[in-house]
Amino acid sequence: MKLEYFADGNLDCPLILLYGVEPECIKLLQVELNKLIQGQISQLFIHDLPGFISVNNCQLFVSAGKRDIGVRNLAAANQFECILQVETLQQVIELLDPFATNPENDGVRFQYLDDSGPIAWLISRARSW
C-alpha cells in the first residue's frame, strides 16, 4: 500500500491517499487501529507498517482523542497527524472492510476514511479517487 499527500486533492481540501490492492496490509492496519482503540498503543505510525510505502516521505501518525480533529499538518513537510475519537476510529476500521476482503473489483473504488479536519483521508484501489 502506498501513502501519498496531494496538496490539491479535491475542490474542498488537500488529501492523503492510501492506495493499492493489498488486503493483507489493510487487515494489518485494522489490527493496529484496534490496538490504538484498546489503548495497547498510544500512536500508530501508518507509514512504518510492514507493506506500506511512503511516497515523497509522506508520514501519517494516528492517535485517539476526546474529539475528532481529523488530519492536519505537522511542522515538518509531509508529516501529518490524525486525531479521532474511539468511535470514529471504529468506523474507519469498518470502512476498511471492503478493501481487506474483496480485492477483486472492477474499476477504481475509493472511500473517504475521514474528512473532519483540514485534510481529507481516503483509501483507493488505485492512485485516483
Number of C-alpha atoms within 10 A of each C-alpha: 24 20 23 22 24 15 12 10 16 12 6 10 14 17 23 22 27 26 23 19 18 18 18 15 18 24 17 15 20 21 13 20 25 17 15 19 22 12 13 11 14 12 19 20 13 20 21 13 14 12 13 19 19 18 13 11 14 20 23 25 17 20 21 24 16 9 12 19 18 24 24 19 14 13 8 8 11 19 15 20 20 24 22 24 17 21 12 19 24 15 13 18 19 14 17 19 14 14 26 20 13 11 13 9 11 6 8 11 15 18 18 16 21 23 16 16 16 15 25 24 22 19 26 20 21 17 15 13 16
